[in-house]
C-alpha cells in the first residue's frame, strides 16, 4: 500500500467538486428549507429566527441512515439494509427506520454501554465492584434497558435498594463510588440523577444533602467479595437533613433517608429530575446538551434554548418517563435530521443546533466497525485475574460489561475510564497517535487483507473495476460514490501494472482514513 496517501488525498477532495448542485451539497443533503415535524422543531425554529440564524438543509437519506444507526445502536448499517433504505420511496421511511432500530438487540447493547459509563460499572480500582458485582449490575441494567423500564422506576431502584450486591444488583450503585463517605455518595447521586456538581454548592448545603446518605452501611459476608448495603440498624435519634432545594427535613429514626430523597427527586414538579435526563438524552444524540456540559446544570449555566429543554422535559413526563419515546421524539424531529453543513456563520449556530454537530465515533463503535471488515473481534485485556473475566475476541465491544476490560485501541481512542461518571471522561478529540495508527498500523492492514468480502471484490475488480468500487463505498460509508469519486477510484484501480487486489485494499484503507468514516455527521 505504498501509494495509499495520494489516493487518500484524491478521494478526500473528490466530494467537493462532485456533482455540483446550486441548492444543496451532494451527497450529504437532500433538499432545502426547514419543515417542522414536531414540537422540537417549533422551539428550534423560534430560536433560529430570534437570533437571525439560518438552519441547515435536511440531510440526505444516506447520511440519515448512517447517523441514526450510529447514534441509536452504535453499529454501521449493513450494505443490504443500505440498499433497501436508499431504494425505498415510500413516505415515512425514516420514522419506520427509527422504530425498527429501537427494537434491535444492538440498541439494548449500546445503551447498556452508555449507562455503564454513567453508573461506573467497573470491577477494579478505583471503583472496585469486583467481577461478580459487575456481572450482576450489568445484567440488571441490560434487562432494564431491554424492558424499557420507566426512568423514574429505574432511578428509584438505584436510590433505594438494599441487600446483597450479588442478589440485589441495584445496590451496586452505592458501591460504585471512590469513597463511601456520605459526601462522596451525595456527589455521585447529584451528578447521576440531577446532572449537577455539588462541589460548587456552599458547604452547609453540601453537608445537608450528605446527611441524607449518612445512614448507609456496608456489611461483608462469608462469600468472597459479597457485600450487604443497608440502612444502619444501630439505634439513633431523628436525623436533620436538607434537600437540594433548601427544604429542611427531620427524618424519624426508623425511616430510611434515601426514600425521603427519592420521593422529593421523583415528584412530578421537581425541577431537576426530568430536566437532567432530557438534557442528557439530547446530548447523547447531538454531542452537546441544551445545557452544556450536560452534567453541569446550575443557575449560572443557562440552556441555549430554554423552550426546547422545557419541551423535552414535558414530553418525557407526559410519556411516563419512557426513554425510548424520548429518543423517538428527538430522532424524528427535523432538527435532528439537519445536514452537518452549516448555512450560517453565526457564532451561536452550533449551540442552538442549527446543524448536526460533526464528532468522532465512540472508540467502541469504531473498533467494532473495523472488526466487521475481517469478521474477527478485538483482542481484549484485563487486570482482573478471575477466569470468568476471560472474553473471546468474537465479542462485540459495545457488549463489554466491565470498564476494566479494555484494549490498546480503546485506550488510544478515548474510551472512558468509568472512574467518575462524568461525561467528559470520554474523549473524542483526535490525536497524532490515532492518525498514525489508522494510516500505518499493521493491525488495520491485516484486517483489510484478511477481509473475505474485500477479497471477493478484488477478484471482481479484475473484470470490472467500477463494479467493485460501489460495494466498498456502501459498506464503509453507507452511500454510493459520487461520479467524481467513482472516476477517481476507477482510474486508480485500472492503472496499467497495478494489481487489482492491491487497488481494492488501498481504496478501502483510504476510505477508512477519511473523516466521513471516522466521524458522526
C-alpha positions as CSV (number, residue, x, y, z in Angstrom):
1,X,0.0,0.0,0.0
2,X,2.9,2.3,-0.8
3,X,0.7,4.7,-2.8
4,X,-2.1,5.0,-0.3
5,X,-1.5,8.6,0.7
6,X,-2.1,10.1,-2.8
7,X,-5.3,8.1,-3.1
8,X,-6.4,9.4,0.3
9,X,-5.9,12.9,-0.8
10,X,-7.6,12.4,-4.1
11,X,-10.7,10.8,-2.5
12,X,-10.9,13.4,0.2
13,X,-11.2,16.3,-2.2
14,X,-13.4,14.5,-4.7
15,X,-16.8,15.3,-2.9
16,X,-16.0,19.0,-3.0
17,X,-16.0,19.1,-6.8
18,X,-18.5,16.3,-7.4
19,X,-22.0,16.8,-8.9
20,X,-22.3,20.5,-8.1
21,X,-25.8,21.5,-7.0
22,X,-27.0,25.0,-6.7
23,X,-29.4,24.3,-3.8
24,X,-27.7,21.7,-1.7
25,X,-24.5,19.8,-1.3
26,X,-24.5,16.3,-2.9
27,X,-24.3,13.6,-1.4
28,X,-24.8,15.0,2.1
29,X,-28.1,17.0,1.7
30,X,-31.4,16.1,0.1
31,X,-33.3,19.3,-0.1
32,X,-33.7,22.8,1.2
33,X,-35.6,24.6,3.9
34,X,-36.7,23.8,7.4
35,X,-40.0,21.9,7.5
36,X,-41.3,21.4,11.1
37,X,-42.0,17.8,12.0
38,X,-42.9,18.1,15.8
39,X,-42.8,20.4,18.8
40,X,-39.0,20.2,19.0
41,X,-38.8,22.0,15.6
42,X,-41.1,24.7,16.6
43,X,-38.9,25.6,19.6
44,X,-35.7,25.3,17.5
45,X,-37.1,27.4,14.6
46,X,-38.3,30.2,17.0
47,X,-34.8,30.4,18.4
48,X,-33.2,30.5,15.0
49,X,-35.4,33.3,14.0
50,X,-34.8,35.2,17.2
51,X,-31.0,35.1,16.7
52,X,-31.1,35.5,12.9
53,X,-29.6,32.1,12.2
54,X,-30.4,30.1,9.0
55,X,-30.7,26.4,9.8
56,X,-29.0,23.7,7.7
57,X,-30.8,21.9,4.9
58,X,-32.1,18.4,5.5
59,X,-29.6,15.6,5.4
60,X,-29.7,13.1,2.7
61,X,-31.2,9.6,3.2
62,X,-27.7,8.1,3.2
63,X,-26.5,10.4,5.9
64,X,-29.6,9.9,8.0
65,X,-29.3,6.1,7.6
66,X,-25.7,6.0,8.9
67,X,-26.3,8.7,11.5
68,X,-29.3,7.0,13.2
69,X,-27.6,3.6,13.1
70,X,-24.5,5.0,14.9
71,X,-26.4,7.2,17.3
72,X,-29.1,4.7,18.2
73,X,-27.4,1.2,18.0
74,X,-23.7,2.0,17.8
75,X,-23.4,0.0,14.6
76,X,-22.9,0.8,11.0
77,X,-25.7,-0.3,8.6
78,X,-25.3,-3.5,6.7
79,X,-24.9,-3.0,2.9
80,X,-28.2,-4.9,2.1
81,X,-30.1,-2.6,4.6
82,X,-28.4,0.4,3.0
83,X,-29.6,-0.6,-0.5
84,X,-33.1,-1.3,0.7
85,X,-33.4,2.1,2.5
86,X,-32.0,4.1,-0.3
87,X,-34.3,2.5,-2.9
88,X,-37.4,2.9,-0.7
89,X,-39.5,5.7,-2.0
90,X,-42.4,5.3,0.4
91,X,-43.2,8.3,2.7
92,X,-42.3,8.0,6.4
93,X,-39.4,5.6,5.9
94,X,-37.2,7.5,8.3
95,X,-39.7,7.1,11.1
96,X,-40.1,3.4,10.3
97,X,-36.3,3.0,10.4
98,X,-36.2,4.6,13.9
99,X,-38.9,2.3,15.1
100,X,-37.1,-0.8,13.7
101,X,-33.8,0.2,15.3
102,X,-35.4,0.8,18.7
103,X,-36.3,-2.9,18.7
104,X,-32.9,-4.2,17.8
105,X,-30.7,-6.1,20.2
106,X,-27.9,-3.7,19.4
107,X,-30.0,-0.9,20.9
108,X,-30.0,-2.7,24.2
109,X,-26.3,-3.4,24.0
110,X,-25.3,0.2,23.1
111,X,-27.5,1.9,25.7
112,X,-26.4,-0.5,28.3
113,X,-22.9,0.6,27.5
114,X,-23.9,4.2,27.8
115,X,-25.5,3.6,31.2
116,X,-22.4,1.6,32.3
117,X,-20.3,4.7,31.7
118,X,-22.6,6.9,33.8
119,X,-23.1,4.4,36.6
120,X,-19.4,3.4,36.8
121,X,-19.7,-0.3,36.1
122,X,-16.1,-1.4,36.7
123,X,-14.5,-4.3,38.6
124,X,-11.2,-2.8,39.6
125,X,-9.6,0.3,41.1
126,X,-10.8,2.8,42.0
127,X,-14.4,1.6,41.8
128,X,-13.8,-2.0,42.9
129,X,-17.2,-3.6,42.2
130,X,-15.3,-6.8,41.5
131,X,-16.3,-9.2,38.7
132,X,-19.4,-10.8,40.3
133,X,-20.8,-7.4,41.2
134,X,-20.1,-6.1,37.7
135,X,-21.9,-9.1,36.1
136,X,-25.0,-8.7,38.3
137,X,-25.1,-5.0,37.9
138,X,-24.6,-5.0,34.1
139,X,-27.2,-7.7,33.7
140,X,-29.8,-5.7,35.7
141,X,-29.1,-2.6,33.7
142,X,-29.4,-4.5,30.4
143,X,-32.7,-6.1,31.5
144,X,-34.0,-2.6,32.4
145,X,-33.0,-1.2,29.0
146,X,-34.5,-4.2,27.2
147,X,-37.8,-3.9,29.1
148,X,-37.7,-0.1,28.6
149,X,-38.2,0.3,32.4
150,X,-39.6,3.8,33.0
151,X,-36.8,6.0,34.1
152,X,-38.4,7.1,37.4
153,X,-38.7,3.4,38.4
154,X,-35.1,2.8,37.3
155,X,-33.8,5.7,39.4
156,X,-35.9,4.7,42.4
157,X,-34.5,1.2,42.3
158,X,-30.9,2.5,42.2
159,X,-31.5,5.0,45.0
160,X,-33.5,2.9,47.5
161,X,-32.4,-0.8,47.1
162,X,-30.9,-2.7,50.0
163,X,-29.3,-6.1,50.1
164,X,-26.6,-8.2,48.6
165,X,-24.6,-6.8,45.7
166,X,-24.8,-10.2,44.1
167,X,-28.6,-10.8,44.6
168,X,-29.9,-7.2,44.6
169,X,-27.9,-5.7,41.7
170,X,-29.1,-2.0,42.0
171,X,-27.3,-1.7,45.4
172,X,-24.1,-1.6,43.4
173,X,-24.9,2.0,42.7
174,X,-23.7,2.8,46.2
175,X,-20.7,0.6,45.9
176,X,-19.6,2.2,42.6
177,X,-18.1,5.3,44.3
178,X,-14.5,6.0,45.0
179,X,-15.2,7.0,48.6
180,X,-18.0,5.7,50.8
181,X,-18.2,8.9,52.8
182,X,-21.7,10.4,52.8
183,X,-20.4,13.5,51.0
184,X,-18.9,11.4,48.2
185,X,-22.1,9.4,47.8
186,X,-24.2,12.6,47.7
187,X,-21.9,13.9,44.9
188,X,-22.4,10.7,42.9
189,X,-26.2,10.9,43.4
190,X,-26.4,14.6,42.4
191,X,-24.2,14.0,39.3
192,X,-26.2,11.0,38.1
193,X,-29.8,12.0,38.8
194,X,-29.7,15.8,38.9
195,X,-26.9,16.5,36.4
196,X,-25.1,18.8,38.8
197,X,-21.8,19.0,40.6
198,X,-22.3,19.8,44.2
199,X,-18.7,20.8,44.8
200,X,-20.0,24.2,43.5
201,X,-22.5,24.4,46.4
202,X,-22.0,26.2,49.7
203,X,-20.5,24.0,52.4
204,X,-23.7,24.0,54.6
205,X,-25.8,23.0,51.6
206,X,-23.5,20.1,50.7
207,X,-23.5,18.9,54.3
208,X,-27.3,19.0,54.4
209,X,-27.5,16.7,51.4
210,X,-24.7,14.4,52.6
211,X,-26.8,13.8,55.7
212,X,-29.4,12.1,53.5
213,X,-26.9,9.3,52.8
214,X,-25.2,9.2,56.2
215,X,-27.0,6.0,57.4
216,X,-25.8,3.7,54.6
217,X,-23.6,0.9,55.9
218,X,-21.7,-1.9,54.1
219,X,-21.5,-5.3,55.7
220,X,-19.3,-8.1,54.4
221,X,-20.4,-11.7,54.3
222,X,-18.6,-15.1,54.2
223,X,-18.9,-15.2,50.4
224,X,-15.9,-13.7,48.6
225,X,-16.5,-10.1,47.7
226,X,-20.2,-10.2,48.6
227,X,-21.4,-7.1,50.5
228,X,-24.7,-6.1,52.0
229,X,-25.8,-2.5,51.5
230,X,-28.4,-1.4,54.1
231,X,-29.5,1.4,56.4
232,X,-27.6,1.4,59.6
233,X,-29.6,-0.7,62.1
234,X,-27.9,0.9,65.2
235,X,-30.3,2.9,67.4
236,X,-30.2,6.6,66.7
237,X,-32.2,9.7,67.1
238,X,-34.0,11.8,64.5
239,X,-31.9,12.9,61.5
240,X,-31.8,16.5,60.4
241,X,-31.0,17.0,56.7
242,X,-31.5,19.5,53.9
243,X,-33.0,18.6,50.5
244,X,-31.3,20.2,47.4
245,X,-33.9,22.9,47.1
246,X,-33.1,24.1,50.6
247,X,-36.0,22.4,52.4
248,X,-35.0,21.3,55.9
249,X,-36.4,17.9,56.9
250,X,-36.3,15.8,60.1
251,X,-36.3,12.1,59.4
252,X,-37.6,9.6,62.0
253,X,-35.1,7.1,63.3
254,X,-36.8,4.1,61.6
255,X,-37.2,5.9,58.3
256,X,-34.6,5.5,55.5
257,X,-33.4,9.0,54.4
258,X,-32.9,7.6,50.9
259,X,-36.6,7.2,50.5
260,X,-37.2,10.8,51.6
261,X,-34.7,12.0,48.9
262,X,-36.2,9.7,46.2
263,X,-39.7,10.9,47.0
264,X,-38.5,14.5,46.6
265,X,-36.5,13.9,43.5
266,X,-39.2,11.9,41.6
267,X,-42.1,14.3,42.4
268,X,-43.7,15.4,39.2
269,X,-42.9,19.1,39.8
270,X,-39.3,18.5,40.7
271,X,-37.2,21.0,38.7
272,X,-34.1,18.7,38.5
273,X,-35.0,15.1,37.6
274,X,-36.7,15.2,34.2
275,X,-34.6,18.2,33.1
276,X,-31.4,16.2,33.8
277,X,-32.2,13.1,31.8
278,X,-33.9,15.1,29.0
279,X,-30.8,17.2,28.6
280,X,-28.5,14.1,28.8
281,X,-30.6,12.2,26.1
282,X,-30.3,15.2,23.8
283,X,-26.5,15.4,24.5
284,X,-26.1,11.7,23.8
285,X,-27.7,12.2,20.4
286,X,-26.2,15.6,19.5
287,X,-22.8,15.6,21.2
288,X,-23.8,18.5,23.4
289,X,-26.7,19.3,25.7
290,X,-29.2,22.1,25.6
291,X,-27.3,22.9,28.7
292,X,-23.6,22.3,28.1
293,X,-21.9,20.4,29.7
294,X,-24.8,18.0,30.2
295,X,-23.8,17.1,33.7
296,X,-23.2,20.7,34.9
297,X,-26.7,22.1,35.5
298,X,-26.6,25.2,37.7
299,X,-28.3,28.5,37.8
300,X,-25.5,30.4,36.0
301,X,-25.1,27.8,33.2
302,X,-28.2,28.6,31.2
303,X,-29.8,26.4,28.5
304,X,-29.1,27.6,24.9
305,X,-32.8,27.2,24.2
306,X,-34.9,27.2,27.3
307,X,-38.1,26.5,25.4
308,X,-36.6,23.4,23.8
309,X,-35.4,22.0,27.1
310,X,-38.9,22.5,28.6
311,X,-40.4,20.8,25.6
312,X,-38.2,17.7,26.1
313,X,-39.0,17.6,29.9
314,X,-42.7,17.8,29.3
315,X,-42.7,15.1,26.6
316,X,-40.7,12.8,28.9
317,X,-43.1,13.3,31.8
318,X,-46.1,13.0,29.6
319,X,-44.9,9.7,28.3
320,X,-44.4,8.3,31.8
321,X,-40.6,8.6,31.7
322,X,-40.4,6.5,28.6
323,X,-36.8,7.0,27.3
324,X,-37.5,5.1,24.1
325,X,-40.3,7.5,23.4
326,X,-38.0,10.5,24.1
327,X,-35.4,9.1,21.7
328,X,-38.0,8.6,19.0
329,X,-39.3,12.2,19.7
330,X,-35.8,13.6,19.1
331,X,-34.8,11.4,16.2
332,X,-37.9,12.1,14.2
333,X,-37.6,15.8,14.5
334,X,-36.4,17.9,11.6
335,X,-33.8,19.4,13.9
336,X,-32.1,16.1,14.4
337,X,-32.3,15.4,10.6
338,X,-30.5,18.5,9.6
339,X,-27.4,18.4,7.5
340,X,-23.9,18.7,9.1
341,X,-23.1,21.6,6.7
342,X,-23.9,25.0,8.4
343,X,-25.7,27.6,6.4
344,X,-24.9,30.4,8.9
345,X,-21.7,31.7,10.3
346,X,-23.4,33.0,13.4
347,X,-21.3,32.1,16.5
348,X,-24.3,30.5,18.2
349,X,-25.3,28.2,15.4
350,X,-23.7,25.2,16.9
351,X,-25.1,25.9,20.4
352,X,-28.7,26.1,19.2
353,X,-28.4,23.1,16.9
354,X,-28.8,24.9,13.6
355,X,-26.9,22.0,12.1
356,X,-25.9,18.5,13.1
357,X,-22.6,18.6,15.0
358,X,-19.8,16.5,13.5
359,X,-17.9,14.5,16.0
360,X,-15.7,11.4,16.0
361,X,-17.2,7.9,16.6
362,X,-17.0,6.4,20.0
363,X,-14.0,4.2,20.5
364,X,-16.2,1.1,20.9
365,X,-18.2,1.9,17.8
366,X,-15.1,2.5,15.7
367,X,-13.3,-0.7,16.7
368,X,-16.5,-2.8,16.1
369,X,-16.7,-1.2,12.6
370,X,-13.0,-2.1,11.9
371,X,-13.6,-5.6,13.3
372,X,-16.5,-6.1,10.9
373,X,-14.1,-5.8,8.0
374,X,-12.4,-9.1,8.7
375,X,-15.1,-10.8,10.7
376,X,-12.9,-11.0,13.8
377,X,-13.2,-9.3,17.1
378,X,-10.9,-7.2,19.2
379,X,-8.2,-8.7,21.5
380,X,-9.2,-7.6,25.0
381,X,-7.0,-7.4,28.0
382,X,-7.9,-7.2,31.7
383,X,-6.0,-6.8,35.0
384,X,-8.8,-8.8,36.7
385,X,-7.3,-12.3,37.5
386,X,-10.5,-14.3,37.8
387,X,-11.2,-16.8,35.0
388,X,-14.7,-15.5,34.4
389,X,-13.4,-12.2,33.1
390,X,-12.0,-14.0,30.0
391,X,-13.7,-13.0,26.8
392,X,-13.3,-14.4,23.3
393,X,-12.3,-11.9,20.7
394,X,-15.6,-12.5,18.9
395,X,-17.5,-10.4,21.4
396,X,-18.5,-7.0,20.2
397,X,-17.1,-4.2,22.1
398,X,-20.4,-2.4,22.7
399,X,-21.4,-5.5,24.7
400,X,-18.5,-5.3,27.2
401,X,-19.8,-5.3,30.7
402,X,-16.7,-4.2,32.6
403,X,-14.9,-0.9,32.3
404,X,-11.7,-2.7,33.4
405,X,-11.7,-4.9,30.3
406,X,-10.1,-2.9,27.6
407,X,-7.6,-3.0,24.7
408,X,-4.8,-0.7,23.4
409,X,-7.2,0.6,20.7
410,X,-9.9,1.6,23.2
411,X,-7.3,3.3,25.4
412,X,-5.9,5.2,22.4
413,X,-9.3,6.3,21.1
414,X,-10.6,7.8,24.3
415,X,-12.9,5.2,25.9
416,X,-13.9,6.5,29.4
417,X,-12.3,5.0,32.4
418,X,-15.6,4.9,34.4
419,X,-14.0,6.4,37.5
420,X,-16.3,9.4,38.0
421,X,-19.4,9.1,35.8
422,X,-18.6,12.5,34.2
423,X,-19.4,12.8,30.5
424,X,-16.0,14.4,29.9
425,X,-14.3,11.1,30.7
426,X,-14.9,10.1,27.1
427,X,-12.5,11.9,24.8
428,X,-13.4,12.3,21.2
429,X,-10.5,14.6,20.4
430,X,-8.3,13.3,17.5
431,X,-4.6,12.8,18.3
432,X,-1.5,12.2,16.3
433,X,-1.3,8.7,17.7
434,X,-4.7,7.9,16.3
435,X,-3.9,9.3,12.9
436,X,-0.7,7.3,12.7
437,X,-2.4,4.2,13.8
438,X,-5.1,4.4,11.1
439,X,-2.5,5.3,8.4
440,X,0.3,2.9,9.3
441,X,-1.0,0.2,11.7
442,X,-0.2,-3.4,10.8
443,X,-3.4,-4.3,12.6
444,X,-5.6,-2.2,10.2
445,X,-3.6,-3.6,7.3
446,X,-4.2,-7.2,8.5
447,X,-7.9,-6.6,8.9
448,X,-8.2,-5.3,5.4
449,X,-6.1,-8.0,3.8
450,X,-8.0,-10.8,5.7
451,X,-11.4,-9.4,4.8
452,X,-13.4,-12.0,2.9
453,X,-15.7,-9.5,1.2
454,X,-12.8,-7.4,0.1
455,X,-11.0,-10.4,-1.4
456,X,-14.2,-11.2,-3.4
457,X,-14.3,-7.7,-4.7
458,X,-10.7,-7.8,-5.6
459,X,-11.4,-10.8,-7.9
460,X,-14.3,-8.9,-9.4
461,X,-12.1,-5.8,-9.9
462,X,-10.0,-7.8,-12.4
463,X,-13.0,-7.9,-14.7
464,X,-15.0,-4.8,-13.7
465,X,-13.3,-2.0,-11.6
466,X,-16.5,0.0,-11.4
467,X,-18.5,-2.9,-10.1
468,X,-16.0,-3.3,-7.2
469,X,-16.0,0.3,-6.2
470,X,-19.6,0.8,-5.4
471,X,-19.9,-2.0,-2.8
472,X,-16.8,-0.7,-1.0
473,X,-18.4,2.8,-0.6
474,X,-21.7,1.3,0.5
475,X,-20.1,-1.0,3.1
476,X,-17.7,1.7,4.6
477,X,-19.6,5.0,4.1
478,X,-23.2,3.7,3.7
479,X,-23.7,5.5,0.4
480,X,-22.9,5.3,-3.3
481,X,-19.8,7.1,-4.6
482,X,-20.4,10.4,-6.5
483,X,-19.4,10.4,-10.1
484,X,-16.2,12.2,-9.4
485,X,-15.3,9.7,-6.7
486,X,-16.2,6.8,-9.0
487,X,-14.0,8.2,-11.8
488,X,-11.1,8.9,-9.4
489,X,-11.2,5.4,-7.9
490,X,-11.7,3.7,-11.2
491,X,-8.7,5.5,-12.7
492,X,-6.6,4.3,-9.7
493,X,-7.7,0.7,-9.9
494,X,-7.4,0.5,-13.6
495,X,-3.9,2.0,-13.9
496,X,-1.6,-0.2,-16.0
497,X,0.5,-2.5,-14.0
498,X,-1.5,-2.2,-10.7
499,X,-2.6,-5.3,-9.0
500,X,-6.5,-5.0,-8.8
501,X,-6.4,-6.7,-5.4
502,X,-3.9,-4.1,-4.1
503,X,-6.0,-1.4,-5.6
504,X,-9.2,-2.6,-3.7
505,X,-7.3,-2.8,-0.5
506,X,-5.9,0.7,-1.0
507,X,-9.4,2.1,-1.7
508,X,-10.8,0.6,1.5
509,X,-7.9,1.8,3.6
510,X,-8.3,5.3,2.1
511,X,-12.0,5.5,3.0
512,X,-11.3,4.3,6.5
513,X,-8.9,7.2,7.0
514,X,-11.4,9.7,5.8
515,X,-13.4,11.9,8.2
516,X,-16.6,10.6,6.6
517,X,-15.9,7.2,8.1
518,X,-14.4,8.2,11.4
519,X,-17.0,10.9,12.3
520,X,-20.7,11.1,13.1
521,X,-22.1,13.5,10.6
